[in-house]
Amino acid sequence: MQVTHGKRPARKQTARSATELRAAVQATRERPQIDSVERMLAQAGDSWTFLILREAYFGVRRFDQFQKQLATAPNILTDRLRKLVANGLLDRLQYSERPPRFEYRLTEKGLDLYPLIVLMMRWGDRWLDEGKGAPLLLTHKACGKVSHPVVICDCCGKPITAHEMEWRAGRGTAR
């Protein structure tokens, strides 16, 4: 943005860099209407769902344990557990016949959301800690160190930031 005072002539604009041109062209293209973020949020997009998944990653499996850890109303918990089972993120397995009792176990699909939960936790530790530090530390079992996970490029191994990424239509784009 150029700000001028009085009647001074405007400065001549310099040529755009290749990166700026690529960003300008990409901003004018239309992205697909529905992408994988929207589809994921349709299956696991509310706070209770993420909190249930977090507890499942910590080993909680039974309804009463979820309810105790989350202090949620039974009807809300029942609804979210049903949704997670219906969407294939949890399996519901009977562990007692009399009375009938069930436990919930993460499926492969549910386990694949773990990095998202960890990154949400890391973001909260950075931006919402009120100067007190992280309330929970994750230790990587393989090396024994406290881990601060980052998203990296699977090709070059460098950390990914929003400014270093661009999109292009994939095979799943509706045509």
Backbone as numpy.savetxt, mean C-alpha at the origin, in Angstrom:
# Nx Ny Nz CAx CAy CAz Cx Cy Cz
6.89 29.85 -13.39 6.05 31.01 -13.39 6.94 32.23 -13.39
6.57 33.19 -14.21 7.35 34.40 -14.32 6.57 35.54 -13.71
7.24 36.32 -12.87 6.60 37.48 -12.25 7.31 38.71 -12.77
6.54 39.66 -13.28 7.15 40.91 -13.75 6.53 42.07 -13.01
7.30 43.11 -12.85 6.84 44.32 -12.20 6.98 45.45 -13.20
5.98 46.24 -13.36 6.06 47.34 -14.30 6.03 46.84 -15.73
6.81 47.49 -16.60 6.77 47.19 -18.04 8.04 46.51 -18.52
8.73 45.77 -17.65 9.95 45.10 -18.09 9.60 44.02 -19.09
10.44 43.83 -20.10 10.16 42.77 -21.07 10.33 41.39 -20.44
9.50 40.47 -20.86 9.60 39.10 -20.37 10.87 38.46 -20.88
11.45 37.58 -20.03 12.66 36.87 -20.45 12.33 35.80 -21.47
13.26 35.55 -22.33 13.09 34.51 -23.33 13.18 33.14 -22.65
12.23 32.24 -22.96 12.26 30.91 -22.36 13.34 30.06 -23.00
13.98 29.25 -22.17 15.01 28.35 -22.67 14.37 27.05 -23.15
15.08 26.31 -23.93 14.57 25.03 -24.44 14.35 24.07 -23.29
13.30 23.27 -23.40 13.00 22.28 -22.37 13.96 21.11 -22.47
14.24 20.52 -21.31 15.08 19.32 -21.31 14.25 18.15 -21.81
14.92 17.08 -22.18 14.22 15.88 -22.67 13.29 15.33 -21.58
13.71 15.40 -20.33 12.89 14.91 -19.22 11.62 15.75 -19.09
11.73 17.07 -19.19 10.56 17.94 -19.10 9.61 17.70 -20.26
10.14 17.50 -21.45 9.29 17.23 -22.61 8.55 15.91 -22.46
9.27 14.88 -21.99 8.66 13.57 -21.79 7.54 13.67 -20.75
7.77 14.43 -19.67 6.77 14.60 -18.62 5.55 15.36 -19.16
5.79 16.36 -19.98 4.68 17.14 -20.55 3.83 16.28 -21.48
4.47 15.47 -22.30 3.73 14.59 -23.21 2.94 13.56 -22.41
3.57 12.98 -21.39 2.89 11.96 -20.59 1.69 12.55 -19.85
1.80 13.80 -19.39 0.70 14.42 -18.66 -0.52 14.62 -19.56
-0.34 14.71 -20.85 -1.47 14.92 -21.76 -2.12 13.61 -22.19
-1.44 12.48 -22.04 -2.03 11.19 -22.41 -3.04 10.77 -21.35
-4.01 10.03 -21.78 -5.00 9.54 -20.83 -4.55 8.20 -20.27
-4.56 8.12 -18.94 -4.27 6.86 -18.28 -5.51 5.97 -18.35
-5.33 4.66 -18.23 -6.49 3.77 -18.19 -7.43 4.18 -17.05
-8.72 4.06 -17.26 -9.71 4.46 -16.26 -9.59 3.65 -14.97
-9.35 2.36 -15.09 -9.21 1.51 -13.91 -7.81 0.92 -13.94
-7.08 1.13 -12.84 -5.74 0.55 -12.76 -5.67 -0.39 -11.56
-4.50 -0.96 -11.34 -4.34 -1.96 -10.28 -4.51 -1.36 -8.89
-4.22 -0.07 -8.70 -4.44 0.56 -7.40 -5.94 0.56 -7.09
-6.74 0.98 -8.06 -8.18 1.01 -7.86 -8.73 -0.39 -7.61
-8.24 -1.38 -8.35 -8.72 -2.75 -8.16 -8.33 -3.28 -6.78
-7.11 -2.96 -6.32 -6.66 -3.40 -5.00 -7.50 -2.75 -3.91
-7.78 -1.45 -4.05 -8.57 -0.76 -3.04 -9.99 -1.30 -2.96
-10.51 -1.80 -4.07 -11.85 -2.39 -4.06 -11.88 -3.65 -3.19
-10.75 -4.32 -3.04 -10.70 -5.54 -2.25 -10.19 -5.32 -0.83
-9.35 -4.33 -0.64 -8.73 -4.12 0.69 -8.53 -2.65 0.97
-9.55 -1.83 0.72 -9.33 -0.40 0.74 -9.83 0.39 1.92
-10.22 -0.24 3.02 -10.62 0.58 4.16 -9.71 0.30 5.35
-9.74 1.18 6.33 -8.79 1.06 7.44 -8.96 -0.23 8.22
-10.20 -0.68 8.46 -10.39 -1.93 9.20 -9.76 -3.11 8.47
-9.88 -3.13 7.17 -9.31 -4.23 6.39 -7.80 -4.26 6.55
-7.15 -3.11 6.45 -5.70 -3.07 6.62 -5.28 -3.45 8.04
-6.06 -3.04 9.02 -5.72 -3.40 10.40 -5.89 -4.89 10.64
-6.91 -5.50 10.05 -7.08 -6.95 10.16 -5.90 -7.66 9.50
-5.51 -7.20 8.32 -4.36 -7.81 7.65 -3.09 -7.65 8.49
-2.90 -6.46 9.07 -1.73 -6.25 9.93 -1.70 -7.27 11.06
-2.84 -7.48 11.71 -2.89 -8.46 12.80 -2.62 -9.87 12.29
-3.13 -10.19 11.11 -2.87 -11.51 10.53 -1.37 -11.70 10.28
-0.66 -10.66 9.84 0.79 -10.75 9.65 1.50 -10.98 10.98
0.92 -10.50 12.07 1.50 -10.70 13.40 1.08 -12.03 14.01
0.33 -12.85 13.27 -0.01 -14.20 13.73 -1.39 -14.37 14.31
-2.21 -13.33 14.32 -3.58 -13.46 14.82 -4.39 -14.25 13.80
-5.17 -15.23 14.30 -5.93 -16.09 13.38 -7.40 -16.24 13.75
-7.74 -16.03 14.99 -9.10 -16.32 15.45 -9.90 -15.04 15.69
-11.21 -15.16 15.48 -12.12 -14.02 15.58 -11.93 -13.27 16.90
-11.95 -14.01 18.02 -11.85 -13.35 19.33 -10.51 -12.63 19.50
-9.44 -13.18 18.89 -8.14 -12.51 18.96 -8.16 -11.21 18.15
-8.74 -11.27 16.94 -8.86 -10.05 16.14 -9.65 -9.00 16.90
-10.77 -9.42 17.49 -11.63 -8.48 18.19 -10.91 -7.86 19.38
-10.15 -8.65 20.12 -9.41 -8.14 21.28 -8.33 -7.16 20.83
-7.58 -7.50 19.81 -6.49 -6.64 19.34 -6.99 -5.34 18.73
-8.12 -5.41 18.03 -8.61 -4.24 17.29 -9.69 -3.46 18.02
-10.29 -4.05 19.06 -11.38 -3.41 19.80 -12.46 -2.89 18.84
-12.87 -3.75 17.92 -13.88 -3.39 16.93 -15.19 -4.11 17.23
-16.27 -3.54 16.74 -17.58 -4.17 16.91 -17.61 -5.49 16.14
-18.27 -6.51 16.69 -18.31 -7.82 16.03 -18.89 -7.76 14.61
-19.90 -6.92 14.37 -20.49 -6.86 13.04 -19.52 -6.30 12.01
-18.72 -5.32 12.40 -17.72 -4.76 11.47 -16.64 -5.80 11.18
-16.16 -6.46 12.22 -15.14 -7.48 12.04 -15.65 -8.63 11.17
-16.87 -9.09 11.43 -17.46 -10.16 10.62 -17.54 -9.76 9.16
-18.02 -8.54 8.91 -18.14 -8.05 7.54 -16.78 -8.00 6.84
-15.77 -7.46 7.49 -14.45 -7.34 6.85 -13.80 -8.70 6.66
-13.95 -9.61 7.62 -13.39 -10.96 7.45 -14.06 -11.67 6.27
-15.38 -11.53 6.14 -16.08 -12.12 5.00 -15.56 -11.56 3.68
-15.36 -10.26 3.66 -14.85 -9.62 2.45 -13.43 -10.11 2.11
-12.59 -10.23 3.12 -11.22 -10.72 2.88 -11.21 -12.16 2.39
-12.12 -12.99 2.92 -12.23 -14.38 2.46 -12.78 -14.41 1.03
-13.83 -13.65 0.78 -14.45 -13.62 -0.56 -13.47 -13.13 -1.62
-12.58 -12.22 -1.26 -11.60 -11.69 -2.21 -10.31 -12.50 -2.26
-10.25 -13.60 -1.50 -9.11 -14.50 -1.58 -7.87 -14.04 -0.83
-8.02 -13.11 0.12 -6.87 -12.64 0.90 -6.67 -13.47 2.16
-7.76 -14.04 2.66 -7.72 -14.94 3.82 -8.49 -16.21 3.48
-8.06 -17.32 4.08 -8.83 -18.57 4.05 -9.51 -18.72 5.40
-10.72 -19.25 5.41 -11.47 -19.52 6.63 -11.46 -21.02 6.85
-10.82 -21.47 7.92 -10.66 -22.90 8.19 -11.28 -23.26 9.54
-12.07 -24.32 9.56 -12.70 -24.76 10.80 -11.68 -25.48 11.66
-11.60 -25.10 12.94 -10.68 -25.77 13.86 -11.42 -26.48 15.00
-12.74 -26.27 15.12 -13.53 -26.94 16.14 -14.93 -27.20 15.58
-15.44 -28.42 15.85 -16.78 -28.75 15.37 -17.86 -28.39 16.38
-17.59 -28.58 17.68 -18.58 -28.31 18.73 -17.97 -27.42 19.78
-18.31 -26.20 19.81 -19.09 -25.46 18.83 -18.25 -25.20 17.58
-18.92 -24.92 16.45 -18.15 -24.64 15.24 -17.34 -23.36 15.39
-16.04 -23.49 15.19 -15.14 -22.34 15.32 -14.20 -22.34 14.12
-13.82 -21.12 13.71 -13.00 -20.97 12.51 -11.81 -20.07 12.80
-10.77 -20.27 12.02 -9.65 -19.35 12.06 -9.38 -18.86 10.65
-8.65 -17.77 10.57 -8.40 -17.10 9.30 -6.90 -17.10 9.05
-6.53 -17.61 7.89 -5.11 -17.68 7.53 -4.87 -16.92 6.24
-3.75 -16.23 6.19 -3.39 -15.48 4.98 -3.16 -16.43 3.82
-3.67 -16.05 2.68 -3.40 -16.78 1.44 -2.15 -16.16 0.80
-1.71 -16.74 -0.29 -0.59 -16.16 -1.03 -0.92 -14.73 -1.47
-2.15 -14.54 -1.91 -2.60 -13.21 -2.32 -2.55 -12.23 -1.15
-2.97 -12.68 0.02 -2.91 -11.84 1.21 -1.49 -11.53 1.64
-0.63 -12.53 1.56 0.78 -12.34 1.93 1.47 -11.33 1.00
1.02 -11.27 -0.24 1.63 -10.33 -1.19 1.36 -8.87 -0.83
0.42 -8.60 0.06 0.17 -7.22 0.49 1.10 -6.78 1.62
1.89 -7.70 2.17 2.77 -7.36 3.30 3.67 -6.16 3.02
4.33 -6.09 1.87 5.18 -4.92 1.64 4.41 -3.60 1.71
3.17 -3.60 1.29 2.36 -2.39 1.37 2.13 -1.98 2.82
1.82 -2.94 3.67 1.60 -2.66 5.10 2.89 -2.11 5.71
4.02 -2.72 5.38 5.31 -2.27 5.92 5.63 -0.85 5.46
5.35 -0.54 4.21 5.61 0.82 3.72 4.65 1.84 4.35
3.41 1.44 4.60 2.49 2.32 5.31 3.00 2.58 6.73
3.51 1.55 7.35 4.07 1.68 8.69 5.28 2.62 8.68
6.14 2.44 7.70 7.34 3.28 7.59 6.94 4.74 7.38
5.94 4.98 6.54 5.46 6.34 6.30 4.93 6.95 7.60
4.14 6.18 8.34 3.61 6.64 9.62 4.71 6.94 10.62
5.75 6.09 10.63 6.90 6.33 11.52 7.59 7.64 11.18
7.67 7.96 9.91 8.37 9.17 9.48 7.53 10.43 9.71
6.25 10.37 9.38 5.44 11.59 9.35 4.49 11.76 10.53
4.24 10.72 11.29 3.22 10.81 12.33 3.72 10.44 13.72
5.03 10.39 13.92 5.57 9.91 15.20 5.57 10.96 16.32
5.23 12.21 16.02 5.19 13.29 17.00 6.50 13.43 17.76
7.60 13.11 17.10 8.92 13.24 17.71 9.28 12.15 18.70
8.44 11.13 18.83 8.66 10.07 19.82 9.41 8.87 19.25
9.51 8.79 17.94 10.13 7.63 17.32 9.09 6.57 16.98
9.54 5.56 16.27 8.64 4.49 15.83 8.10 3.70 17.02
6.79 3.42 17.04 6.23 2.62 18.13 6.54 1.13 18.02
6.97 0.70 16.84 7.23 -0.72 16.59 8.39 -0.83 15.62
9.33 -1.70 15.92 10.47 -1.92 15.03 10.38 -3.33 14.44
10.71 -3.44 13.16 10.72 -4.73 12.49 12.15 -5.21 12.32
12.42 -6.41 12.79 13.75 -7.00 12.67 13.74 -8.06 11.59
14.68 -7.96 10.65 14.79 -8.93 9.57 15.44 -10.20 10.13
14.71 -11.31 10.11 15.21 -12.56 10.70 16.52 -13.03 10.06
16.67 -12.83 8.76 17.86 -13.34 8.06 19.15 -12.69 8.54
19.11 -11.37 8.84 20.34 -10.68 9.25 20.32 -10.21 10.70
19.14 -10.25 11.33 19.03 -9.84 12.72 19.02 -8.34 12.95
18.94 -7.56 11.91 18.99 -6.09 12.02 17.59 -5.50 11.93
17.42 -4.32 12.56 16.18 -3.58 12.40 16.12 -3.11 10.96
15.00 -3.35 10.32 14.85 -3.05 8.90 14.02 -1.80 8.67
14.43 -1.02 7.69 13.69 0.15 7.22 13.49 -0.05 5.73
12.51 -0.89 5.36 12.33 -1.28 3.96 12.09 -0.11 3.01
12.59 -0.27 1.80 12.38 0.70 0.73 11.94 -0.06 -0.51
11.30 0.65 -1.43 10.93 0.07 -2.72 12.11 0.30 -3.66
12.56 -0.79 -4.28 13.69 -0.67 -5.21 13.28 -1.19 -6.58
13.99 -0.73 -7.58 13.78 -1.20 -8.95 14.30 -2.64 -9.04
13.49 -3.53 -9.58 13.91 -4.92 -9.69 14.95 -5.13 -10.77
15.21 -4.11 -11.60 16.22 -4.23 -12.65 17.58 -3.69 -12.23
17.60 -2.48 -11.65 18.89 -1.86 -11.32 19.18 -1.85 -9.82
18.18 -2.12 -8.98 18.39 -2.17 -7.55 18.39 -0.82 -6.85
18.13 0.25 -7.56 18.12 1.59 -6.95 16.74 1.88 -6.36
16.70 2.68 -5.26 15.41 3.06 -4.68 14.55 3.81 -5.70
13.25 3.61 -5.60 12.30 4.24 -6.52 11.64 5.43 -5.83
11.58 6.54 -6.55 10.82 7.70 -6.10 9.80 8.05 -7.19
8.78 8.79 -6.81 7.72 9.13 -7.76 8.26 9.91 -8.96
9.25 10.77 -8.72 9.77 11.60 -9.80 10.63 10.84 -10.80
11.01 9.62 -10.45 11.87 8.84 -11.35 11.09 7.76 -12.10
9.77 7.83 -12.02 8.95 6.82 -12.68 8.03 7.49 -13.69
7.69 6.75 -14.73 6.67 7.17 -15.67 5.85 5.95 -16.04
4.69 6.17 -16.56 3.81 5.04 -16.85 3.65 4.86 -18.36
3.25 3.65 -18.70 2.82 3.35 -20.07 1.77 2.26 -19.97
0.91 2.20 -20.93 -0.19 1.23 -20.90 0.38 -0.19 -20.93
-0.22 -1.04 -20.11 0.19 -2.44 -20.04 -0.79 -3.34 -20.78
-0.51 -4.65 -20.75 -1.36 -5.62 -21.44 -2.78 -5.63 -20.90
-2.95 -5.28 -19.61 -4.26 -5.32 -19.00 -5.14 -4.12 -19.28
-4.67 -3.20 -20.10 -5.44 -2.02 -20.42 -6.63 -2.40 -21.32
-7.80 -1.93 -20.94 -8.98 -2.17 -21.78 -8.85 -1.34 -23.04
-9.13 -1.96 -24.17 -9.00 -1.24 -25.45 -10.33 -1.06 -26.09
